[in-house]
Amino acid sequence: MTFTEILQSYHLSIFQWVAIGFAVFLLGISKSGIKGLGIVLVIMLAFVFGEKTSTGILLPMLIGADIMAVVYYNRHANWYYIKKLMPWMVIGVLVGVWIGNDISEELFKNIMAIIIIASVLIMLYTESKTSTKIPTHPLFAITAGFFAGFTTMIGNLAGPISNIYFLAMRLPKNEFIGTAAWLFFIINIFKLPFHLLVWKTVSVDSLVLNTVLFPIIILGFLFGIWIVKKISNVNYRRFILFITALGGLIMLFR
């Protein structure tokens, strides 16, 4: 099939193309540091392609955006937290591969919705607490790492979980972004073989679609960098919570 024929095989309407373009623009903004938008774009792509299929379409674009993020924010990464979370994220991904491979599309969608809603509630609860004490119990990192790994495999929805953890650790804005950038670049690379060989949600056709959409991601990333520079640490935290909560409500009533 030719490049054009592959795109036509998706049978997308103009409205769907607009929705996809807006979603990947949000992806670029999200990877520039405006965390929380990931939920919204995941919901939009799931609406167009279906929950499970959309995870494979999104993954290569996530990796491309991750590369831009780690290049730009590399000097701000805190490898202590990456090493602390990574082993448990790997375990979570493997559990997600096993569970997600055999469940129906409807159940897959319901799991995604539950994950988002639970994450929003936890974030709102933790942010409402007046204490500034940083959690030090090992179980906090273990739980956050496992569920971040599981949710990123099930629906590329680890953003709320990692947001909870990094907000609790009181990381400054740029350190928050740089650490998350490297963490998800590594884990998304780890996920790719499972999407290719087990779930078979990444294909030549989906990669052609990714190629068409990637310039929009670059534009979103550049726009997001401009926004991040304008936001203070306090307002950054509030914005993350607001966008995440909004995405959870959209998924709930979708």
VOPAGU-2260 file (C-alpha; in pm, 1 decimal, decimal comma):
REM VOPAGU-2260
SITE   aa  ch    i         X         Y         Z
SITE  MET   A    0       0,0       0,0       0,0
SITE  THR   A    1     110,1     353,9     -68,3
SITE  PHE   A    2     148,3     620,5     197,5
SITE  THR   A    3    -183,7     781,7      98,3
SITE  GLU   A    4    -368,9     448,7      84,1
SITE  ILE   A    5    -259,9     363,5     437,1
SITE  LEU   A    6    -398,8     692,3     567,0
SITE  GLN   A    7    -723,6     640,7     375,3
SITE  SER   A    8    -760,3     291,7     525,4
SITE  TYR   A    9    -838,5     450,3     863,5
SITE  HIS   A   10   -1163,4     596,5     716,9
SITE  LEU   A   11   -1143,5     906,6     933,8
SITE  SER   A   12   -1380,6    1201,0     901,3
SITE  ILE   A   13   -1262,5    1562,7     896,2
SITE  PHE   A   14   -1386,0    1599,6    1254,2
SITE  GLN   A   15   -1180,3    1298,2    1361,5
SITE  TRP   A   16    -868,4    1434,2    1189,1
SITE  VAL   A   17    -916,1    1764,8    1371,1
SITE  ALA   A   18    -957,7    1580,3    1702,8
SITE  ILE   A   19    -644,2    1374,9    1639,2
SITE  GLY   A   20    -444,8    1683,3    1542,0
SITE  PHE   A   21    -554,4    1864,7    1856,2
SITE  ALA   A   22    -473,9    1559,0    2069,7
SITE  VAL   A   23    -117,1    1528,5    1941,6
SITE  PHE   A   24     -69,8    1905,2    1978,1
SITE  LEU   A   25    -163,6    1854,3    2344,5
SITE  LEU   A   26      88,3    1569,5    2356,0
SITE  GLY   A   27     365,6    1808,5    2256,4
SITE  ILE   A   28     252,8    2059,6    2518,3
SITE  SER   A   29     230,8    1784,6    2781,3
SITE  LYS   A   30     584,4    1660,1    2716,1
SITE  SER   A   31     717,4    2015,4    2739,1
SITE  GLY   A   32     615,9    2012,1    3105,7
SITE  ILE   A   33     243,5    2093,6    3124,9
SITE  LYS   A   34     155,5    1771,2    3304,2
SITE  GLY   A   35    -201,8    1647,8    3323,4
SITE  LEU   A   36    -290,4    1706,5    2959,4
SITE  GLY   A   37    -202,9    1343,6    2889,9
SITE  ILE   A   38    -540,9    1229,4    3019,3
SITE  VAL   A   39    -726,4    1454,7    2777,2
SITE  LEU   A   40    -532,4    1342,2    2470,1
SITE  VAL   A   41    -561,5     974,1    2569,2
SITE  ILE   A   42    -939,6    1014,5    2590,2
SITE  MET   A   43    -955,8    1187,3    2250,9
SITE  LEU   A   44    -751,1     920,4    2074,0
SITE  ALA   A   45    -946,1     642,5    2246,3
SITE  PHE   A   46   -1268,0     798,5    2119,2
SITE  VAL   A   47   -1140,3     786,9    1758,6
SITE  PHE   A   48    -950,2     456,7    1748,8
SITE  GLY   A   49   -1081,2     256,9    2045,5
SITE  GLU   A   50    -914,8     219,3    2384,2
SITE  LYS   A   51    -662,7     -58,2    2321,8
SITE  THR   A   52    -573,4      30,5    1962,3
SITE  SER   A   53    -512,3     392,3    2059,1
SITE  THR   A   54    -242,6     290,2    2308,9
SITE  GLY   A   55     -27,2     151,2    2028,7
SITE  ILE   A   56     -91,4     447,0    1799,1
SITE  LEU   A   57       9,0     686,2    2076,2
SITE  LEU   A   58     321,6     505,3    2201,9
SITE  PRO   A   59     567,2     587,9    1917,5
SITE  MET   A   60     458,8     952,5    1933,7
SITE  LEU   A   61     517,2     948,7    2309,5
SITE  ILE   A   62     869,1     818,1    2254,5
SITE  GLY   A   63     942,4    1086,8    1995,0
SITE  ALA   A   64     815,2    1356,8    2230,0
SITE  ASP   A   65    1011,1    1198,7    2516,5
SITE  ILE   A   66    1330,9    1241,0    2316,4
SITE  MET   A   67    1265,8    1613,6    2278,4
SITE  ALA   A   68    1188,3    1640,3    2649,8
SITE  VAL   A   69    1502,7    1461,7    2770,7
SITE  VAL   A   70    1721,7    1668,1    2538,5
SITE  TYR   A   71    1572,2    1996,3    2660,6
SITE  TYR   A   72    1538,1    1914,5    3033,6
SITE  ASN   A   73    1826,1    1666,1    3073,3
SITE  ARG   A   74    2023,9    1877,9    3318,8
SITE  HIS   A   75    1727,7    1897,2    3557,4
SITE  ALA   A   76    1667,5    1521,4    3597,3
SITE  ASN   A   77    1693,9    1376,6    3948,5
SITE  TRP   A   78    1816,4    1020,9    3897,6
SITE  TYR   A   79    1758,6     927,3    4261,7
SITE  TYR   A   80    1382,5     918,8    4204,6
SITE  ILE   A   81    1413,0     749,8    3865,4
SITE  LYS   A   82    1614,4     462,8    4015,9
SITE  LYS   A   83    1369,7     441,1    4304,5
SITE  LEU   A   84    1060,6     405,4    4084,3
SITE  MET   A   85    1190,6     218,6    3779,0
SITE  PRO   A   86    1207,1    -142,0    3913,6
SITE  TRP   A   87     846,6    -123,2    4035,7
SITE  MET   A   88     731,2      37,8    3711,9
SITE  VAL   A   89     880,5    -251,8    3515,8
SITE  ILE   A   90     683,7    -498,0    3727,9
SITE  GLY   A   91     368,2    -290,6    3678,1
SITE  VAL   A   92     417,6    -290,8    3299,7
SITE  LEU   A   93     455,2    -669,7    3293,5
SITE  VAL   A   94     134,3    -715,1    3494,6
SITE  GLY   A   95     -40,3    -470,4    3260,6
SITE  VAL   A   96      75,3    -668,5    2954,3
SITE  TRP   A   97     -64,9    -989,7    3101,0
SITE  ILE   A   98    -400,1    -843,4    3209,0
SITE  GLY   A   99    -454,5    -621,1    2906,2
SITE  ASN   A  100    -382,4    -898,3    2655,3
SITE  ASP   A  101    -689,2   -1106,7    2744,3
SITE  ILE   A  102    -963,4    -862,8    2844,8
SITE  SER   A  103   -1244,3    -720,6    2632,1
SITE  GLU   A  104   -1240,5    -369,4    2488,2
SITE  GLU   A  105   -1528,1    -269,7    2717,9
SITE  LEU   A  106   -1347,5    -387,7    3030,2
SITE  PHE   A  107   -1028,0    -222,8    2905,2
SITE  LYS   A  108   -1218,5     107,2    2878,5
SITE  ASN   A  109   -1366,8      68,3    3226,4
SITE  ILE   A  110   -1024,2       1,4    3377,5
SITE  MET   A  111    -892,0     318,9    3213,3
SITE  ALA   A  112   -1181,7     519,9    3354,0
SITE  ILE   A  113   -1138,1     381,3    3706,3
SITE  ILE   A  114    -765,0     454,0    3697,9
SITE  ILE   A  115    -821,8     817,0    3598,7
SITE  ILE   A  116   -1097,7     884,0    3850,9
SITE  ALA   A  117    -904,7     721,4    4136,9
SITE  SER   A  118    -592,1     916,2    4045,4
SITE  VAL   A  119    -776,9    1247,5    4044,1
SITE  LEU   A  120    -932,7    1179,4    4384,9
SITE  ILE   A  121    -595,1    1087,5    4532,9
SITE  MET   A  122    -432,5    1398,3    4385,9
SITE  LEU   A  123    -703,5    1625,0    4523,3
SITE  TYR   A  124    -673,1    1463,9    4866,3
SITE  THR   A  125    -295,2    1489,8    4883,6
SITE  GLU   A  126    -293,8    1851,6    4764,2
SITE  SER   A  127    -560,8    1952,4    5016,7
SITE  LYS   A  128    -343,0    1843,1    5307,6
SITE  THR   A  129    -165,3    2134,8    5471,4
SITE  SER   A  130     137,4    1927,7    5571,9
SITE  THR   A  131     453,2    1979,7    5368,2
SITE  LYS   A  132     617,5    1664,7    5503,3
SITE  ILE   A  133     771,4    1450,2    5230,1
SITE  PRO   A  134     665,1    1079,6    5245,5
SITE  THR   A  135     963,4     859,8    5324,7
SITE  HIS   A  136     806,7     515,8    5371,4
SITE  PRO   A  137     935,7     271,0    5104,9
SITE  LEU   A  138     581,5     150,3    5039,6
SITE  PHE   A  139     489,5     490,2    4894,1
SITE  ALA   A  140     750,7     462,6    4617,3
SITE  ILE   A  141     672,3      93,6    4560,7
SITE  THR   A  142     299,9     158,9    4523,4
SITE  ALA   A  143     348,5     465,0    4303,5
SITE  GLY   A  144     599,9     285,5    4082,4
SITE  PHE   A  145     388,6     -28,0    4038,4
SITE  PHE   A  146      67,4     156,6    3954,1
SITE  ALA   A  147     252,1     399,5    3726,1
SITE  GLY   A  148     389,6     101,6    3533,5
SITE  PHE   A  149      53,4     -74,8    3523,0
SITE  THR   A  150    -140,5     232,5    3412,4
SITE  THR   A  151     112,8     334,7    3148,1
SITE  MET   A  152      80,4      -8,7    2988,1
SITE  ILE   A  153    -298,5     -28,0    3012,1
SITE  GLY   A  154    -365,8     314,1    2865,7
SITE  ASN   A  155     -62,7     547,6    2872,2
SITE  LEU   A  156    -223,1     688,3    3187,8
SITE  ALA   A  157      65,1     697,7    3432,1
SITE  GLY   A  158      72,1    1076,9    3436,0
SITE  PRO   A  159    -161,9    1121,9    3735,5
SITE  ILE   A  160      26,7     860,3    3938,7
SITE  SER   A  161     367,3    1011,4    3869,7
SITE  ASN   A  162     223,5    1358,3    3931,8
SITE  ILE   A  163     107,5    1245,6    4276,2
SITE  TYR   A  164     452,0    1109,9    4358,2
SITE  PHE   A  165     656,1    1405,4    4233,1
SITE  LEU   A  166     418,8    1657,8    4389,5
SITE  ALA   A  167     453,4    1471,9    4720,6
SITE  MET   A  168     832,3    1485,9    4685,1
SITE  ARG   A  169     803,5    1866,6    4645,5
SITE  LEU   A  170    1023,7    1871,0    4336,4
SITE  PRO   A  171    1080,0    2217,8    4184,4
SITE  LYS   A  172     915,7    2277,4    3845,9
SITE  ASN   A  173    1210,7    2204,8    3615,7
SITE  GLU   A  174    1331,6    1909,6    3824,4
SITE  PHE   A  175     979,6    1767,6    3817,1
SITE  ILE   A  176     970,9    1792,7    3436,0
SITE  GLY   A  177    1324,8    1663,3    3375,9
SITE  THR   A  178    1285,8    1364,4    3606,9
SITE  ALA   A  179     949,4    1266,9    3455,7
SITE  ALA   A  180    1091,9    1307,2    3104,1
SITE  TRP   A  181    1369,5    1052,1    3157,5
SITE  LEU   A  182    1147,6     817,8    3359,2
SITE  PHE   A  183     886,8     788,9    3085,0
SITE  PHE   A  184    1136,9     780,3    2800,3
SITE  ILE   A  185    1293,8     469,5    2953,1
SITE  ILE   A  186     964,5     298,4    3038,6
SITE  ASN   A  187     807,0     376,5    2699,0
SITE  ILE   A  188    1103,6     217,4    2522,0
SITE  PHE   A  189    1056,8     -86,5    2749,9
SITE  LYS   A  190     685,5    -105,3    2655,3
SITE  LEU   A  191     741,2     -93,2    2278,7
SITE  PRO   A  192     826,2    -464,5    2218,9
SITE  PHE   A  193     509,5    -570,1    2402,7
SITE  HIS   A  194     295,6    -348,4    2179,5
SITE  LEU   A  195     472,3    -483,9    1871,5
SITE  LEU   A  196     486,5    -855,7    1953,3
SITE  VAL   A  197     219,0    -928,9    2214,7
SITE  TRP   A  198     -68,7    -682,4    2172,7
SITE  LYS   A  199      22,5    -606,4    1808,0
SITE  THR   A  200    -106,9    -249,9    1842,7
SITE  VAL   A  201     198,6     -97,0    1669,8
SITE  SER   A  202     214,8    -168,9    1296,8
SITE  VAL   A  203     350,6     -24,7     973,8
SITE  ASP   A  204      14,2     148,8     919,5
SITE  SER   A  205      16,4     308,7    1264,3
SITE  LEU   A  206     377,5     423,4    1217,9
SITE  VAL   A  207     281,8     594,7     890,1
SITE  LEU   A  208       8,2     779,5    1078,4
SITE  ASN   A  209     261,9     873,8    1347,5
SITE  THR   A  210     493,6    1018,2    1080,7
SITE  VAL   A  211     218,7    1244,3     948,6
SITE  LEU   A  212     129,3    1369,5    1295,4
SITE  PHE   A  213     476,2    1422,5    1441,0
SITE  PRO   A  214     528,5    1780,3    1310,1
SITE  ILE   A  215     220,5    1882,6    1510,5
SITE  ILE   A  216     382,4    1735,4    1823,9
SITE  ILE   A  217     690,5    1950,4    1764,2
SITE  LEU   A  218     475,4    2263,2    1740,1
SITE  GLY   A  219     297,3    2168,0    2063,6
SITE  PHE   A  220     628,3    2109,6    2239,9
SITE  LEU   A  221     766,1    2449,0    2141,2
SITE  PHE   A  222     442,4    2619,5    2246,3
SITE  GLY   A  223     448,6    2432,9    2577,9
SITE  ILE   A  224     804,2    2542,9    2655,2
SITE  TRP   A  225     692,4    2903,9    2617,0
SITE  ILE   A  226     402,6    2841,5    2858,9
SITE  VAL   A  227     619,3    2664,8    3119,2
SITE  LYS   A  228     851,1    2964,6    3140,3
SITE  LYS   A  229     553,5    3183,3    3233,5
SITE  ILE   A  230     425,2    2963,2    3519,0
SITE  SER   A  231     553,8    2987,0    3877,1
SITE  ASN   A  232     612,6    2675,8    4091,6
SITE  VAL   A  233     291,8    2735,9    4291,9
SITE  ASN   A  234      73,0    2798,6    3989,9
SITE  TYR   A  235     233,4    2503,3    3811,4
SITE  ARG   A  236     113,2    2266,5    4085,6
SITE  ARG   A  237    -239,3    2411,5    4074,8
SITE  PHE   A  238    -253,4    2386,8    3696,3
SITE  ILE   A  239    -149,1    2020,3    3703,4
SITE  LEU   A  240    -428,1    1939,1    3948,0
SITE  PHE   A  241    -692,4    2131,7    3752,5
SITE  ILE   A  242    -611,4    1972,7    3415,7
SITE  THR   A  243    -589,4    1623,8    3563,6
SITE  ALA   A  244    -925,3    1663,1    3736,5
SITE  LEU   A  245   -1081,9    1792,6    3413,9
SITE  GLY   A  246    -954,8    1492,0    3221,2
SITE  GLY   A  247   -1093,1    1255,3    3482,6
SITE  LEU   A  248   -1438,8    1411,2    3456,3
SITE  ILE   A  249   -1431,5    1385,5    3077,3
SITE  MET   A  250   -1351,2    1014,8    3095,7
SITE  LEU   A  251   -1619,4     961,5    3362,6
SITE  PHE   A  252   -1897,9    1107,3    3147,5
SITE  ARG   A  253   -1770,1     993,3    2808,1
